[in-house]
């Protein structure tokens, strides 16, 4: 403990000395600050940036000042804050108060003057579809738990609800915050993990002493406070690569400990220090801190150069006490990591940059083998790692879409050899992985990643970003940790693969936000080398300790990941709420509703849908002998399904749609619509068994069949007729597409023996077919409509093959399967319309 205290004092002393030097330099320079850019980019938007859009692509500060830095009267804008957010992609950390939280006094007029209460309530639902997911999962139903692969597509629903209550100012210097989060999931075929579920849990509960003017004011008149926090909290620092909430994930990183901060982000400088333990998530029980793991450090932020340069020297440290009883080998050994670094970012005209470099040293324990026994000896090795990231971007401010194109290069070292006394694998602490890969395949460790990205805003409240990435191992002898692929001899190359991603976000209303994303990963030579069975892999030796054997073809296939997400904030988007959504709707459709102008039906629209889908796909299997052994023909005959393999699928569907209408003078409305639906419950399994005697032996056969509809989308034309100015009936038809899975497993056992032979005919991919149907749509408000519709869809048939052979030659047979995927869909939906003829 004495050594830990010395290291802690050293870290704090280094950060404090850096802070004093930076502050002294800042006070001497007295630099005149240029204006901050009014455009806060994408996820880098400051939590307190009050920006209102007047029309597509134009940004205007909410206080009436112009975007050129002048007030409405033409005078130069008086700068009120030194803070400028980074434009780096998803690198801006959240503020202490989460983005979904609102000051109730500024939200509802009825509570005006109650500016001491922060309150928040939001809920998020996300449907994910992953095919050929490389990330392994831990199967705890086995003893001991085993690491398994995700060989079949998975379609989980993730639900997250958060509630926040915070009191400030009224009891100063004492303040407190309580935040609860409930994370749940369903509709998965794999065991849930800690990143997916954490039933009702307090993720923040802390008290804080806040001294508003403890260090006076800065040159712009902003208070420089002192705050001391103790309890459970979450936080994000720097560029979120080392300490972050992991906002995309269904659960949240949080800590227990102490946090001391001098200043705030509006000041010309501030320093943020902390000593804390990570909280271990127990999905069904109360979370507890990891007692033997301490994280500490300080971050100094110097902003006197405003948008041109924000400098952040920092120091992070970790002290982990070895726990020999822990189930994880990584936590059985001790670890001391010292991690000094510096980050700088800024905006220079249309250009922006963000640079971070970190050097790690210290020591850590590791397990080594003795002869044929693994993890027997514990050794101590030195930590010597480095990581850096560089991003540069250019924003076309004069273009109405405000496109930003950027390029970045990210590096983090990996261990060069398992035999030496040095560990070069960079410790990523508790960072945010999404900026590296939309598939969540990479963290800031053992990687070399160049990337180009394009971000733009083609319409009001609509944001799009897309990128192409390439990935290499920094060291071919160190593992690709997120995929658990390792070649300690370094004999499989270092090219991991490439990834394309696309994300679309849309603010549907003051309370509802929608998001959709797609990512595809193509495996490289390193990844593909683990696909064939071990015996067919051209690398030697195959049994080297720590080396991954085979993934049975999984890592030889590209991966697909897309999600649909809808989030609801009970207290809106931060703008004042004059009427709640229910009263607004009732005012539009109730008995006292004012007659509104009928919609033009010449518009584009976006909306949500939900309903049900049902079908009865038939799987036909043909089983036939492929050997002259006497048992082959009887066993094959007994393996055929007697009921033609009919399944019954039914479940909930829900998703997004976007489309356009054009009304002709004779009340005919033509349109085009595309949609994508998430699926829940559309899966069914059937099985049968049979026995057949052959020449004094008895053979027992089993067949297990599973059929699943994973997702469903359409691209359709519409043709309707206005039976009233606000009501149209229509027919619709076109292309349907969806993800389907059909598996038929054949198992045979000789009753007098122990051999169990099996084979599985599998089809898992996307299919294209047709759809047709119709519905009715009612414009209950000028820009809002509701609809109800029915469709018939047909995705065609899929085929699969397998072969089964008994090792001792008693029998051998093969099976061909064919499954038809067609069904019915009924749904309701709501659309937000944007009139093409209406003037701004």
C-alpha positions, -999 to +999 in steps of 0.1 A: +000+000+000+029+023+007+042+019-028+008+026-042+006+058-022+040+069-034+029+063-070-003+081-065+015+111-050+039+111-079+010+111-105-008+139-088+024+159-084+032+156-120-002+167-130-002+196-105+032+209-118+020+207-153-011+226-143+009+254-126+032+258-156+002+259-180-017+284-159+013+306-155+019+306-193-018+313-200-019+342-176+012+358-191+000+354-227-034+372-224-042+361-259-071+378-277-095+350-285-112+345-319-149+336-319-160+300-314-176+284-344-214+284-339-216+250-357-212+223-331-205+191-351-224+158-348-215+140-315-189+167-307-218+191-299-214+207-265-241+198-240-249+234-234-246+247-270-279+265-276-283+264-314-315+266-334-317+259-371-336+284-392-335+264-424-316+234-438-279+239-434-281+273-417-271+276-380-281+305-358-273+309-321-304+309-300-296+343-285-302+360-318-265+365-327-254+359-362-232+330-372-204+354-383-197+364-347-217+397-348-248+405-329-280+415-347-271+451-346-238+445-364-215+448-334-188+421-327-201+393-305-190+395-269-173+362-261-187+345-230-168+312-229-134+298-237-148+264-245-148+251-281-158+215-288-137+192-309-150+184-344-133+150-342-157+121-349-174+111-317-146+124-296-163+151-276-169+138-240-203+143-224-207+170-198-211+161-161-249+164-166-260+138-192-274+151-225-309+138-218-312+158-186-331+191-185-332+221-162-369+220-153-371+257-148-361+263-184-382+235-198-417+242-184-430+277-179-450+265-149-417+258-131-400+290-141-376+301-114-369+266-102-334+266-117-319+244-090-335+212-102-322+189-130-344+161-140-343+135-168-362+105-181-355+088-214-360+054-229-342+038-259-352+007-279-327-007-304-330-037-327-297-053-338-290-078-366-256-094-367-245-121-391-211-138-388-203-119-356-166-125-348-169-115-311-170-146-289-193-149-259-190-166-226-213-196-221-218-197-183-242-227-185-211-249-187-187-257-159-162-242-162-176-214-184-164-217-220-158-191-248-181-198-277-185-184-312-216-168-327-221-190-357-257-181-364-273-147-370-286-129-340-315-104-337-317-090-302-338-062-289-320-039-264-341-017-241-326+010-218-344+034-195-327+061-174-340+084-148-320+113-133-326+136-103-300+163-094-302+192-070-278+222-074-273+258-060-302+259-036-283+241-008-248+252-019-222+243-013-239+209-010-253+192-041-263+157-049-273+135-079-291+102-082-294+083-115-309+049-122-307+028-153-326-003-163-310-023-192-328-053-206-327-074-237-346-102-254-350-122-286-314-134-287-302-170-293-271-165-272-266-160-235-269-124-224-237-106-214-229-078-190-228-052-218-264-060-227-284-063-194-282-048-160-316-048-143-326-017-123-293-002-110-281+030-095-254+042-119-249+075-101-253+084-065-230+110-052-227+140-030-208+171-040-193+202-023-194+230-049-178+263-041-188+286-070-162+314-067-134+294-049-108+305-074-123+339-085-132+346-121-114+343-155-109+372-179-143+367-195-160+369-161-168+331-157-167+318-121-138+294-114-154+269-090-140+241-068-160+209-066-153+178-045-174+147-053-177+114-035-198+083-043-207+065-074-205+083-107-197+079-144-175+103-164-159+109-198-125+124-203-103+137-231-113+120-264-132+092-247-106+066-258-094+058-222-123+068-199-159+069-212-195+059-205-197+038-237-230+055-245-238+033-275-237+001-253-268-009-234-251-006-201-228+021-186-193+022-173-193+037-138-170+041-108-169+046-071-145+070-055-136+106-053-133+134-079-118+169-074-122+196-100-109+232-102-126+253-128-151+243-155-151+240-192-161+276-198-129+288-181-095+294-197-082+264-177-094+237-154-080+206-138-099+174-131-085+148-107-099+115-095-093+083-075-118+056-081-126+019-085-145+005-115-180-009-107-185-045-117-219-051-134-240-079-119-269-083-144-294-094-118-279-083-085-267-050-070-234-038-087-203-037-066-169-020-070-139-040-080-120-037-046-086-046-059-085-022-089-079+015-085-078+041-113-064+075-107-052+106-125-055+142-135-064+161-167-054+197-172-073+217-199-058+250-212-081+269-235-067+304-238-060+299-275-097+292-280-106+274-312-071+274-324-057+251-297-070+234-266-041+217-248-047+188-224-017+173-206-028+144-185-018+115-163-037+082-157-027+054-135-039+019-125-031-001-094-045-037-095-040-061-067-037-097-078-066-119-068-057-156-072-093-166-066-107-145-094-122-165-123-104-142-148-067-148-154-063-111-161-074-102-126-054-129-108-022-110-113-010-076-101-007-046-124+008-011-121+003+012-151+015+048-154+001+065-184+011+101-190-001+118-222-010+150-240-039+158-262-044+189-284-073+199-307-086+230-323-103+247-353-084+269-378-108+284-403-125+255-421-098+231-409-098+212-376-075+187-359-074+164-329-041+147-317-035+124-287-004+106-276+001+084-246+031+065-232+027+037-207+052+022-183+051+002-151+048-036-145+023-064-145+021-101-137+014-128-162+009-166-162+033-189-180+032-226-187+054-254-174+059-283-198+024-293-209+007-275-181-007-240-187-009-210-164+012-226-137+039-200-132+035-163-125+061-139-137+064-101-136+072-082-168+078-045-175+051-024-192+064-005-222+036+006-245+026+036-266-005+048-285-014+078-305-042+091-327-043+119-353-074+132-370-077+162-394-108+174-411-121+201-434-157+216-433-173+232-463-191+259-444-205+276-475-223+245-487-258+241-474-251+205-463-221+216-442-201+185-453-170+176-433-144+152-447-117+138-424-088+114-423-073+098-393-046+073-383-047+054-350-020+033-335-016+013-303+013-011-296+010-048-290+032-073-273+061-083-296+070-116-280+055-140-254+090-151-244+106-118-232+102-098-200+085-068-216+048-063-223+041-038-251+003-043-253-013-009-246-038-008-217-070+009-230-085+013-195-123+019-199-125+036-233-152+040-260-148+015-288-174+028-313-151+054-330-128+026-341-154+002-355-192+003-358-191-035-354-174-030-320-145-051-331-116-029-319-103-011-289-073+011-285-048-017-283-026-036-308-039-018-338-029+003-368-059+019-384-062+045-412-097+059-419-115+084-441-149+097-432-176+120-446-203+138-425-230+160-438-265+173-430-287+171-462-318+185-445-330+200-412-326+176-383-310+150-405-274+139-401-255+113-421-219+100-417-200+072-435-165+059-434-141+033-448-115+018-424-086-006-427-071-026-398-037-041-391-022-057-360+006-035-346+023-067-336+014-100-353+025-119-322-001-102-300-038-111-301-068-093-317-085-092-284-121-083-293-122-114-316-100-136-294-077-145-323-041-150-314-009-163-332+019-159-306+045-171-332+035-142-354+032-166-384-003-155-397+004-120-409-010-088-396-038-077-420-071-079-401-095-066-427-115-036-439-148-021-428-174+002-444-201+019-422-230+042-427-251+060-400-283+081-404-299+101-376-331+120-377-349+141-351-386+132-357-400+155-331-390+174-300-393+142-281-383+114-305-350+107-323-344+079-348-312+063-359-302+036-383-268+022-392-251-005-413-216-018-412-198-045-432-165-060-424-144-080-449-118-103-433-081-100-441-054-126-443-048-128-406-085-132-399-092-157-427-063-180-416-084-192-386-114-202-407-104-237-420-104-267-397-071-271-378-060-300-399-063-280-431-045-248-419-011-243-434+005-230-402+028-250-379+026-258-351-011-259-345-010-266-307+012-238-296+000-224-262-022-194-266-028-198-303-063-198-316-071-231-335-101-227-358-133-208-361-148-234-384-153-210-413-167-181-393-138-157-398-136-165-435-169-148-442-177-110-442-198-098-413-230-077-414-243-055-386-272-031-388-294-016-362-326+005-359-330+027-329-357+050-315-352+071-283-378+090-264-370+119-240-399+127-217-387+163-213-380+172-249-349+184-266-340+213-243-363+239-259-392+252-237-423+229-237-455+248-241-478+218-244-472+182-238-475+158-268-508+143-256-526+177-253-512+188-287-526+157-303-560+160-286-561+196-296-557+185-332-582+157-333-605+163-304-641+176-305-628+212-302-601+209-328-596+238-351-600+230-388-566+229-403-555+233-439-556+199-457-522+185-466-510+189-502-500+152-505-470+165-524-444+158-498-417+136-484-422+118-451-405+097-424-421+076-397-424+046-374-443+014-379-453-016-358-474-047-361-472-084-366-460-110-391-469-146-394-461-174-418-459-212-422-427-220-441-422-256-452-389-273-451-386-303-474-356-327-468-344-354-490-321-379-473-303-405-494-274-430-489-240-422-502-223-454-493-228-492-500-227-501-463-259-521-454-271-495-428-268-465-451-302-469-469-323-478-439-308-450-417-313-425-445-349-435-450-356-432-413-342-397-412-368-380-434-393-357-417-427-373-419-447-340-418-429-322-446-413-299-420-439-272-416-430-244-391-453-218-376-437-183-373-454-154-356-442-123-338-439-086-334-423-064-361-414-027-359-392-002-377-389+029-398-401+041-432-393+069-455-412+079-487-427+105-510-461+114-524-472+134-554-509+143-559-523+148-593-553+171-601-578+142-602-572+132-565-548+104-576-517+101-553-486+083-565-457+076-542-426+055-534-418+041-500-390+020-484-390+006-449-371-017-427-385-037-398-370-054-368-384-088-359-392-105-326-404-140-321-405-151-357-387-184-351-398-220-347-382-254-340-394-289-347-378-323-340-385-360-345-368-393-337-369-427-352-352-461-348-343-487-374-328-522-369-302-533-394-284-567-393-285-571-355-277-534-348-302-507-339-297-471-351-315-442-335-320-411-356-329-375-346-337-345-367-339-310-354-352-282-377-352-245-369-366-217-392-362-180-385-371-147-401-345-122-388-356-089-404-378-077-432-378-047-455-395-035-487-391-010-515-426-003-530-445+019-553-479+033-541-510+043-560-538+059-540-571+078-542-582+106-519-617+097-507-615+129-486-590+157-485-573+141-455-578+104-463-564+082-490-567+045-498-539+029-517-525-002-532-487-009-530-462-034-543-426-040-552-395-056-538-392-074-504-359-083-488-351-101-455-327-121-435-336-158-431-321-188-413-329-224-420-311-252-402-317-290-403-295-311-380-293-349-385-279-370-357-275-408-357-263-431-329-257-469-330-276-482-300-249-507-290-221-481-295-209-448-283-203-429-316-227-401-323-225-388-359-241-356-370-244-331-399-262-298-402-276-283-434-275-245-429-287-215-449-282-181-433-283-151-455-305-123-470-330-130-497-349-107-522-385-113-533-417-095-539-445-079-518-480-066-525-508-052-504-526-020-495-539+003-468-555+035-457-538+067-445-553+096-425-537+130-421-549+139-386-528+170-385-513+191-413-479+175-411-488+142-394-506+111-406-515+076-393-518+045-415-529+009-414-519-017-440-516-053-450-489-070-472-482-104-485-445-111-490-425-139-506-387-142-502-385-174-523-368-207-513-334-215-499-314-247-501-288-264-480-267-296-479-250-318-454-234-353-452-232-377-423-206-406-421-201-431-393-163-435-386-164-473-385-182-475-418-217-487-407-234-460-428-231-428-447-259-406-459-265-370-472-294-346-470-306-318-492-331-293-477-353-266-492-373-240-473-399-216-486-401-182-469-434-164-475-459-149-452-482-121-441-477-087-425-502-063-409-490-031-393-499+005-383-477+035-386-473+072-381-455+096-405-441+132-402-446+150-436-426+178-451-445+197-478-425+201-510-445+232-521-448+250-488-424+280-485-402+284-454 
